[in-house]
Amino acid sequence: MTLTEISPAPADRVQSCSLAPTRHPRPDGADRYSISEVAALTGLTAHTLRWYERIGLMPHVDRSHTGQRRFRNADLDWLDFVTKLRLTGMPVADMVRYAELVREGQQTFEERRELLARTRRDVLHRMAELRETVAVLDHKISFYADAGHPAERA
């Protein structure tokens, strides 16, 4: 099965940020991570995490009594999803809009679905373009491989 053959998840599926259950370093309830721990776990910089929060891409992040951010497992799941959205090439403004829609609740399901469906179409289009590009590269690689061995052509 190829990606283009995969149909979208059923509507009755539980809302989740990932397809498979995520293993977290700490169990729920004991899941308080500093910004440096989250940076190490996600590969995002502390600057990026602060920026995500500032622009509204990160939902409310808890703070300790000293004002330090304390992320939870749900925040790690959200960041994993946001990272996947970035990989799709979704513009940050659309990602922020999606986050706003999530915070607004279930009445925004249709708009969220449309936003993700549009992104999926864009990704599939880019994948097709990349397949064509790989075919051109394969042709050129083959040409140069054959050019290096003229005696084998005969």
Protein Blocks (a to p, Z undefined) as FASTA:
>chain_A
ZZklpccddfklccdfbfbdcddfbdghiaccdfklmmmmnopafklmmmmmmnopaccd
dddfkopacddfklmmmmmmmmmmmmnopafklmmmmmmmmmnojklmmmmmmmmmmmmm
mmmmmmmmmmmmmmmmmmmmmmmmmmmmmmlmZZ
